[in-house]
Amino acid sequence: MQTLTQNRCMIIHSLVKKIPVGVLGASGYAGRELCALLANHPGLELAFATANDQRGTTARLGGRPVTFVAPDDARLESAELVFSALPHGASATWVARTRTAGSRVVDLSSDLRPGAASPDLTIDAPYGLTELARGAVQGAEVVANPGCYATAVLLAVLPFVRRGLVASDRQVVINAASGVTGAGNNPKRELLFAEVAGDFRAYGVGNVHRHLLEMRAAVGAAGGEGIDLLFTPHLLPTARGILATIALPLTRPLADPMSVWREEYAGEPFIELADEPPALRDVNHRNVARLFAVAAQDVTQPTLLLFSAIDNLLKGAAGQAMQNANLMLGLDEPMGLPS
Ligand SMILES: NC(=O)c1ccc[n+]([C@@H]2O[C@H](COP(=O)([O-])OP(=O)(O)OC[C@H]3O[C@@H](n4cnc5c(N)ncnc54)[C@H](OP(=O)(O)O)[C@@H]3O)[C@@H](O)[C@H]2O)c1
């Protein structure tokens, strides 16, 4: 009885006294989303928010003013956990500094992700595809948050890989389109409104996008060593959202393909199984992945068509990072997240 009372007191204490967390790269698209989530989080509060060029400016995020400081002026040790929403290449150094200051880290960049991490890096960071990596995330000091395209693709594909249902003698063909926030808010000529509006095009063609590294690593770790991925990203003339369409070669026909996800994701608050192909309007501004599968007709070998939609800035970035942070800090995983 006493233990129960003590536990209740600890919970009430942790809810009243919020846990301080910091955001590096808070003026970027992902960082702003993190600050907005933190403004409405019942268990966490913003300790500092950094920017590079935008240092010293103030933005209204989640209904609250946030003033960005230079990274060197951030008191890393004041935060129990730090989100790094810095560009890849710049993030790893700050993750190391944050660890030296004694804080935990969720890194949103690709610097620590499997397949992408430099061999010189000695930081051990599980790949935080939350629904499929809870055990590893819970006890971690540092988590590598997955890329946005990789999140959309892997949440759809990995349950089939885990069950040995993907044929390794044919390719998994992935076409995915992202809104322009996927490229960050650093000004680029090709992302000007007049260049993007009313247009639709592929980019990074030739199976070379950097998210392929983490996708291959995750597929291999799930038992799919040797499965070929063929990925072409596209730029959507809209601000946010990713829709991935995936042709998945099967080892045998499946009478009820959605049953694989029903089994894998039973009870998951942030995975939605749809009864028709998902649209971006179903997922934008929400921390969910919405999935649909159908068998391809009139083909000689069994093939599934998978559809996966996410908001690149929430389930593909800040929302998934918050799921991971909540787990690392012993809070309820969905706390502070829009479902
Ligand atoms: N956008 C997405 O959909 C998405 C999804 C998943 C993961 N990610 C990853 O999350 C990270 C942030 O992405 P983003 O789209 O938010 O990028 P972004 O909009 O370009 O923001 C980058 C942030 O980092 C700061 N910054 C840039 N260079 C810096 C440096 N050398 N030192 C310190 N701070 C620096 C920027 O400050 P200033 O604004 O002052 O320049 C800004 O706050 C990236 O690693 C990206 O790959 C992004």
PDBQT file of the ligand as one rigid body, heavy atoms in Angstrom, charges set to zero:
ROOT
HETATM    1  N1  LIG A 401      12.131  18.220 -42.431  1.00  0.00    +0.000 N 
HETATM    2  C1  LIG A 401      11.793  16.955 -42.289  1.00  0.00    +0.000 C 
HETATM    3  O1  LIG A 401      10.737  16.514 -42.789  1.00  0.00    +0.000 OA
HETATM    4  C2  LIG A 401      12.673  16.013 -41.497  1.00  0.00    +0.000 A 
HETATM    5  C3  LIG A 401      12.162  14.747 -41.195  1.00  0.00    +0.000 A 
HETATM    6  C4  LIG A 401      12.959  13.850 -40.474  1.00  0.00    +0.000 A 
HETATM    7  C5  LIG A 401      14.237  14.222 -40.098  1.00  0.00    +0.000 A 
HETATM    8  N2  LIG A 401      14.708  15.449 -40.426  1.00  0.00    +0.000 N 
HETATM    9  C6  LIG A 401      16.071  15.770 -39.997  1.00  0.00    +0.000 C 
HETATM   10  O2  LIG A 401      15.980  16.692 -38.914  1.00  0.00    +0.000 OA
HETATM   11  C7  LIG A 401      17.048  17.632 -38.996  1.00  0.00    +0.000 C 
HETATM   12  C8  LIG A 401      16.434  19.027 -39.104  1.00  0.00    +0.000 C 
HETATM   13  O3  LIG A 401      15.667  19.083 -40.290  1.00  0.00    +0.000 OA
HETATM   14  P1  LIG A 401      14.874  20.405 -40.693  1.00  0.00    +0.000 P 
HETATM   15  O4  LIG A 401      14.100  20.056 -41.898  1.00  0.00    +0.000 OA
HETATM   16  O5  LIG A 401      14.184  20.964 -39.510  1.00  0.00    +0.000 OA
HETATM   17  O6  LIG A 401      16.093  21.352 -41.092  1.00  0.00    +0.000 OA
HETATM   18  P2  LIG A 401      16.137  22.952 -41.189  1.00  0.00    +0.000 P 
HETATM   19  O7  LIG A 401      14.750  23.459 -41.343  1.00  0.00    +0.000 OA
HETATM   20  O8  LIG A 401      17.146  23.292 -42.212  1.00  0.00    +0.000 OA
HETATM   21  O9  LIG A 401      16.673  23.374 -39.741  1.00  0.00    +0.000 OA
HETATM   22  C9  LIG A 401      18.008  23.152 -39.329  1.00  0.00    +0.000 C 
HETATM   23  C10 LIG A 401      18.228  23.769 -37.961  1.00  0.00    +0.000 C 
HETATM   24  O10 LIG A 401      19.601  23.645 -37.608  1.00  0.00    +0.000 OA
HETATM   25  C11 LIG A 401      20.201  24.949 -37.452  1.00  0.00    +0.000 C 
HETATM   26  N3  LIG A 401      21.560  24.869 -38.029  1.00  0.00    +0.000 N 
HETATM   27  C12 LIG A 401      21.902  24.754 -39.333  1.00  0.00    +0.000 A 
HETATM   28  N4  LIG A 401      23.245  24.622 -39.460  1.00  0.00    +0.000 NA
HETATM   29  C13 LIG A 401      23.734  24.657 -38.202  1.00  0.00    +0.000 A 
HETATM   30  C14 LIG A 401      25.052  24.563 -37.668  1.00  0.00    +0.000 A 
HETATM   31  N5  LIG A 401      26.129  24.386 -38.456  1.00  0.00    +0.000 N 
HETATM   32  N6  LIG A 401      25.218  24.645 -36.320  1.00  0.00    +0.000 NA
HETATM   33  C15 LIG A 401      24.151  24.815 -35.514  1.00  0.00    +0.000 A 
HETATM   34  N7  LIG A 401      22.877  24.922 -35.953  1.00  0.00    +0.000 NA
HETATM   35  C16 LIG A 401      22.682  24.821 -37.289  1.00  0.00    +0.000 A 
HETATM   36  C17 LIG A 401      19.287  25.889 -38.213  1.00  0.00    +0.000 C 
HETATM   37  O11 LIG A 401      19.414  27.205 -37.689  1.00  0.00    +0.000 OA
HETATM   38  P3  LIG A 401      18.992  28.494 -38.610  1.00  0.00    +0.000 P 
HETATM   39  O12 LIG A 401      17.522  28.309 -38.875  1.00  0.00    +0.000 OA
HETATM   40  O13 LIG A 401      19.268  29.644 -37.728  1.00  0.00    +0.000 OA
HETATM   41  O14 LIG A 401      19.818  28.392 -39.832  1.00  0.00    +0.000 OA
HETATM   42  C18 LIG A 401      17.926  25.265 -37.898  1.00  0.00    +0.000 C 
HETATM   43  O15 LIG A 401      17.537  25.589 -36.586  1.00  0.00    +0.000 OA
HETATM   44  C19 LIG A 401      17.871  17.256 -40.229  1.00  0.00    +0.000 C 
HETATM   45  O16 LIG A 401      18.970  16.482 -39.849  1.00  0.00    +0.000 OA
HETATM   46  C20 LIG A 401      16.900  16.450 -41.078  1.00  0.00    +0.000 C 
HETATM   47  O17 LIG A 401      17.543  15.523 -41.915  1.00  0.00    +0.000 OA
HETATM   48  C21 LIG A 401      13.944  16.352 -41.095  1.00  0.00    +0.000 A 
ENDROOT
TORSDOF 0
